[in-house]
Structures are given as structure tokens and as C-alpha cells.
Amino acid sequence: MVKTNWNQGWQFSKDSISVEGGASVLKQGSWEAVNLPHTWNGMDGQDGGNDYYRGTCCYVKHLERPGDADEKEIYLEFEGANSSADVYVNGRAAAHHDGGYSTWRVNITEFLEKDNEIVVAVDNAPNDHVYPQMADFTFYGGLYRNVNLLSVSRTRFDLDYFGGPGITATPKIEGKDALVKVCAYVTGITGGEKITFSICDDGSTVAETTVDAASPEAELSITDVHLWNGRKDPHLYTLKAVLEGDGQTLDERSVRFGCRTFEINPERGFILNGEEYPLHGVSRHQDRPKIGNALSRRDHEEDMALILEMGANTIRLAHYQHDQYFYDLCDENGMVVWAEIPYISRHMPGGRENTVSQMKELIIQNYNHPSIVVWGLSNEITMGGEEDADLIENHKILNDLAHQMDPARLTTMAVVSMCSIDASYLKIPDVISYNHYYGWYGGDTSMNGEFFDGFHAKYPEIPIGMSEYGCEALNWHTSNPEQGDYTEEYQAYYHEELIKQLFTRPFIWATHVWNMFDFAADARAEGGEDGMNHKGLVTFDRKYKKDAFYAYKAWLSDEPFVHICGKRYVDRVEDVTRVTVYSNQPQVELFVNGESIGSKTSDVHFFYFDVPNAGESKIEAKAGECVDESVIRRVEVFNEDYRMKETGDVINWFEIDMPEGYFSINDKLSDIMSVPEGQQFVASFSAGLMKRMKGSDGKEGEAAGFKVNEGMMKMMSGFTVKRLLSMMGMAGNGAVSKEEMLELNRQLNRIRKK
């Protein structure tokens, strides 16, 4: 096979184009020259308003008939076209594909003339059958990954088998050796062709056999196998397959694979090659400023380098199939990976076929990656109700399919926080994980560990993990962080607490922070910057590592370091201010203007110092040979540049009256209920809330399909009134106006605190 990159020299149009035989589409509409990867939502998909363009756009390029087209077959290979696409050659329909994140190919040989106009119509418009349709991220349209031109023999390794590489390696460890089952998918066999399978290690052939191409399977043995052992030693082998006939080579393929065993134990967590290997890492969205998902290899490499620096050993590649190059990077760097399809948020009765085809593509295209250990069936899919019979059947079909196609890996899914731990659909996959935001979306941080203890006590046989947790932070700052303030300081506090709870419970099979990087969600209007989800440990442009990044580095990385938090929080009004330091060293000494104010040790890697704040002070932290510096400055008035200000019909902090000794909408429901008058207010408030929070069947007392049960009420009690009402509007349950909020605040201002 000859593979030629075909990214350069395309024309692009958003105009309505009619594709007809014999007439060039370039005579219609307006066109601009583009190179791939490309998206049309790089700007409008990141600026908020939920108004980014979703529709059909066209790409066109001319192809001169290849000189070998009489003897070979010509394919176009698309590594990602979001989310549906149609390919036309000289006006004739050649292929249609649904699913925006996987590789797919089209054989265009029979359509070719001397000169050919290739049109690709890509569509990311809403529909009722292609996932995803509802999710908290932007669905960038476009040909946002590579397009390749392939020239292959008519007798070849199959290019039409769900976009896969055409060969697979399935290793099984037997003592110190490995038995590797190898298999090829071939087409155009006429009889007499042979396939030679070779396993190579650092360029040397360690096993080889030749079989008849009509029975393209074999078993090869690796003596004294070198295991793929996570970040410690991610060793890879290469499987080569050569298809020969009539004394000549007809086609060749090559894939890498790794030999390892793993187990997920409900008591001991993840076990790699017989040893406990606690999984702590991140989830990743792939987009970046202005270019969306249209990433370069350098972008992928930078993402991996940042994840490695933090010390993570696992990545949840959410919420769709990622670029093959990034899976390769995971293999090379020893990451343990959760790979999933975009079956997310809202179950669509008409989408079952699409979940099946996307699962087949995910498994077949990624089968050889040793980094992948679980196939994700869905994410937060029970937002519309957890006992939907069609939803449950869809999951059973996917679960059975995954085990049939890949018996060596396990299945999992990410469960929305409000889903009951007794829900029947939780029993479908091999292992599960929950998405919990206690301490951000209601509740408080202590509820996280409490939940896992409760689940583990009731269902000790089910491996349970944490697939999402996090909170948002922008460049806002405070010395008194509170839930919902979007400060870097609250995010750091939140992750300190979650680390201490999650990392000390060995039965939790994996933890994945949501998210490694800030990412675009054009429907969002939070934190003072619309169109973004700011839960990342690193900013959207990858230029700034938030303090919480270093909290994880302190627990997970072996690279000695020390980090002073709050470097962007210079101006402070208090006479004595708290300075937090993170380090993976046992002791930290802090200096203020060259004078030591003492040393501290910590068994949780977090060090807290009370620092005199007068004038401008240079802060220096030393931990062994590691040094970090920052500056603080005493000011009389709080620097308002540090305080979040929202725009639009949103109430800001300075508009809320908070008389001393009385409640306001900035108080938590649980605190308000501590006094009799507050209980009366909450009863009246809750009645109004229930009218707004209606389920899909119109029943009051439901929120997005969930009954408002005891667990949900407990979580909601941790909300301030303002935050609860703001979150309701975000969830589509009826936005509360500024005037309504101010009236509720006036009512609370009349209720005295204890």
C-alpha cells in the first residue's frame, strides 16, 4: 500500500451547494482555500451563546487519475470528519459515513476519470440518530484530521473492515513467555497467496511464520517476553505482515503491540502484570483556541508532555475516539487508557445503530493498543431517566458486542452523580465509575469519600472508580475561597481534599480528574468567560498550569520540585496571609525577604504557612535542592481585578445586599434551614423550585428526568441559593431573572442568623 497525505490544496464553502454530475461545484457559492486539518467552528464554537454554525459545508479538491489506477485500487482515507459526511466523485455519490471521531475509507476506483472533482460534504447539524447530540462540549464541524490517498493491490489486507489496520495481535502471557495469536483480514484472494507474520523487537525478528492467505491466522511464541509495564517500562513489539502471490509482494502492514496482563479487583483496584498499580490521572478533551479539534502532532505531543509532567499514569480519552497518534503516544509512554464512544447525555431511540457502528470502529481501530484496558459504553446517559428499557437494552447490546469482539478487555461506563447506586443498568458492564462534583455542583467535598465507602459497603463485588470530578478556576483570587467563586484558590482547596479522599481508598480502581485542560463548550456562560469549561488543571492555550496541577504533581511525580501557590494573587489586604506550598519532598522551608519563618513537614505533600504581609515581600520556598519564588504585596483595598464579574442578565457580587447577621442568597440552604424562619423560607422556595424542575413527562419534582430523592436533596443543600438558581438555568430548567433573585435576597435579608 502506498499512502500519500492529501491535506493540502482544498477549497471550502459554507454556502448551500448542489452536487450534480458534469458540473463543477466551484461555479456555485463562494470558496476559500484551506489546508487540512480544518474546522469551521474554531472561533464561533468557543465564544459562547450556543450559536456556533451547525450545518453542511463542502470541501472540494481535484484529483488527476493516478497512473497505477488500472492495476491498483484507489481509496480516500478520512481520519476524522465531524459528524456525518458524504463523498462525491464527479458528482456521483461514493460513500456516506456517520460518526465524527473515527477513521473511515472509501474506494473511489470505479468513479475515476482522467480528471476528477472530489467533493466532501460534512455535516454537524443536529439530528436524532448520530451521537453526540447533547453534551457539554462543542461539536466542531469539519475535516479536522488527516485525509490520505491510498493506492493498494486488488489482493490486499482489508481496508473496508471498519477502518482498521487489517491485522491484529492478541498476546497471552504464559509464565515468562507470551503466546501471540495473530490474524489478518484479507480481500481479493484468488488462491495460492501466502502471508508471512513476523514479530520484531528493536529491529530483530523474534518469531516468524508463513500461512495460507485463505486461513490468515497463526500463533507465535515470544520467549522470555519483555512486558509492557505502564510508565515504568512501556515496551512495545512490532507485528509485520507481508502478503505475497505469484512471487511478488502484494501488500504489507505493520502494527505495534504490547504484552501485559491486567485485572481490576473490587478490593485492590487496578493490577498490572500481577502487581497493584493504582491508577490516578486525568480526562482529556482535544481542542485548542481558534483551531478547535484540528490539531497538529506537535499539539498532541505537548498535551502528553504536560500529562507526564504531572505524574499521571492513566487517561480517560473522553468523550469520543481520539486521534490514532495520541493512542500511539499513550502506548509509548505507558499510559493506561479508558477509550469510549460518544454515547452521551441523552439516549436517542433512533441512535442504536450508530452506537453499534461507533463501538465497532473504536474496537477494531484500537485493538492493538496495549495502553487501552477498558471500553467505555456511555457517559452520563441516564440524564433522562435510568430505567428506560430501550437504553438498558442498548447497553446490553454494546456490552455483549465489546466482549465478543475483544474478550481480553473489560467494559465500563461513566455514571452521572444523581443515578441511584441500585439502578439496574449499573450491573451491565464489568466495572463502573461515577462522575461526582460534590463540593462544586452542590454538596461539599467530604461527600466524595463518604459516597465511595457507602457504595463499596453495599456492593463490595463491583469495582468502582471516579471518572469525573473537578471545579472551575479562572484568574480570580481570594484569601477566603468558597464553592462557586471560580477562584484558583478554591480549585486548589477542592483538589487537595479530593486527593486525600480518593488516593487513600485502594478499592477505587481509577480516578480521572475532569479535566486536564480547559475546553470549549459554547453553551456555557460561567466564571466571567462565556463558551468555556474552566475545570482544566491547565489553561485552554496550555500556557499556564493552575495551582491544582501541582497538587497532583506533588502526589504522583517522582521529579523533585516545590511550588508556591497563588503567584497570580499578589495584592492582599490581610496583615497575615496564608501561603500554600506543594512539594513531593518531605520538608519545606519558607523565607520572607530572605528570612526563614520556619520549616514544615507534611504527609500529604501540602504545606501551609502564615506569612506577615507588609509592603512588598519576596517569598521563597526551599525543599531539598528545589527552590520556588513569588511576590505578595500589602494593599488597603481589595483588588477588584481578582473578583469575578459576570456579564449579561446575571447578578454580580456587588448587587447582593448582605447585612451583617442576616442571610442572603450567598448562604447555603443547609445554613438557612438551621433557623425556623429559614426552614419556612426553604419550604416555600422548594415548592417554587419543584415547579421549575420538571421531568421529560412534565412531572413536578423531577430534575432532568431524576426524581428529587434524599441523595439529591443532600447534594442540593450544599448549594448557595444563588448558585442553585444559576445552575438550574444552565441545565435548561428555566432561568431565574435578576429581579427574582434580588427579591429572594430581600426575603432572606429579613431572617436573622443564629
Secondary structure, DSSP 8 states (H G I E B T S, - for coil): -EEEE--SSEEEE-S-----TTS-GGGSS--EEE-SS--S-TTTTSSSSS----SEEEEEEEEE--TTTTTEEEEEEES--BSEEEEEETTEEEEEEE-SSS-EEEE-GGG--SEEEEEEEEE----SSSS-SS-SS----B--S-EEEEEEESSEE-S-STT--SEEEEEEEETTEEEEEEEE-EE---SS-EEEEEEEETTEEEEEEEEETTS-EEEEEETT---EEGGGEE--EEEEEEEEETTEEEEEEEEEE----EEEETTTEEEETTEE--EEEEEE---BTTTBT---HHHHHHHHHHHHHHT--EEEE-SS---HHHHHHHHHHT-EEEEE---BSB--GGGHHHHHHHHHHHHHHHTT-TTEEEEEEEESTBTT-S--HHHHHHHHHHHHHHHHH-TTSEEEEEEETTS-TT-GGGGSSSSEEEE--TTTSSS-TTHHHHHHHHHHHH-TTS-EEEEE------SB--SS--TTS-BHHHHHHHHHHHHHHHTT-TTEEEEEES-SB-EEEEEEEETTEEEEE---SB-TTS--B-HHHHHHHHHH--S--EEES-TT--EE-SSEEEEEEEESSSEEEEEETTEEEEEEE-SSSEEEEEEE--SEEEEEEEETTEEEEEEEEE-SS--GGGS----SS---GGGS---TTB--TTSBHHHHTTSHHHHHHHHHHHHHHHHH-B-TT--BTEETTEE--HHHHHHHTTSBHHHHHHHHHHTTS----HHHHHHHHHHHTTSB--
